[in-house]
Amino acid sequence: MADDTSRERETRAEQAHLDAVYHRLEEKIDEAEFLMNDASQRSQVGTPGALAERDAQVFRAGVHLNRLNSEFEDFLFGRIDLLAGADATRGQDGAYLSVEPAQDAVRDDGTADIAETLHIGRIGVLDADYSPLVIDWRAPAAAPFYRSTPLDPGRVVRRRVIRSKGRRVLGVEDDLLRPEVTARLDGQALAVIGDGALMAALGRARGHAMQDIVASIQAEQDLVIRAPAASVTMVEGGPGTGKTAVALHRAAYLLYQDRR
């Protein structure tokens, strides 16, 4: 269990990251407003095709603006710290796609360096250099946040649930999925805060509405949510077992994967 100093330090670090995320969101909102206003002012068009293009730009900018302006409780809710991957291929969200660690990710003495840290949230956010500040929970790179376990951790060393309200980080809770590894991040020993990410997420989910369940999806539920769209998926269970929540999150996932 980490001491209060470690808890405060880790909370401050997550607050700094959340501040950077909201700063970037404000920049994106300004960009979307400019694009929408610029397109709306193009009243003189020469052809029907140009008119259609203008209307399409206004629509796209408006949709993007509405999404950015949406008020999300617990906008940023998770983080995973990863070992170096066996595959250096990156996805569209800027994160590495590899789910298995490289053979030399852990040294012979059991030490390892954290190669990548991903923050998980309700929508994806890239910085000005197109590096991921937040990974959309529906993206492939976010799946290890839900699926990794101590028996099958993959690349994940530490999983963290971030508790926040609005723009303020209230605290963090960690799970150490590779306790046999002595991991370091930026030259410092990896701190483990709280009683566990799962217990923290479940505790929050009991007291909030259905939209908060995205922070506490379990591995079995995630397999259903991310199942291929080509076939019918049937979910069975008694009352109160989360069938509706899984169905709604599956719909959100499928819409994210196929945006036509």
Sequence and secondary structure as in RCSB ss.txt:
>XXXX:A:sequence
MADDTSRERETRAEQAHLDAVYHRLEEKIDEAEFLMNDASQRSQVGTPGALAERDAQVFRAGVHLNRLNSEFEDF
LFGRIDLLAGADATRGQDGAYLSVEPAQDAVRDDGTADIAETLHIGRIGVLDADYSPLVIDWRAPAAAPFYRSTP
LDPGRVVRRRVIRSKGRRVLGVEDDLLRPEVTARLDGQALAVIGDGALMAALGRARGHAMQDIVASIQAEQDLVI
RAPAASVTMVEGGPGTGKTAVALHRAAYLLYQDRR
>XXXX:A:secstr
   HHHHHHHHHHHHHHHHHHHHHHHHHHHHHHHHHHHHHT    SSHHHHHHHHHHHHHHHHHHHHHH   TTS
EEEEEEE  BS   B TTSSB   SB TTSB TTSEEE  EEEEEESS EE TTS EEEEETTSGGGHHHHH  S
SS TTEEEEEEEEEETTEEEEEEEEES TTSEEEETTEE    SS HHHHHHHHHHTS GGGGGGS  HHHHHHH
TS TTS       TTSSHHHHHHHHHHHHHHH   
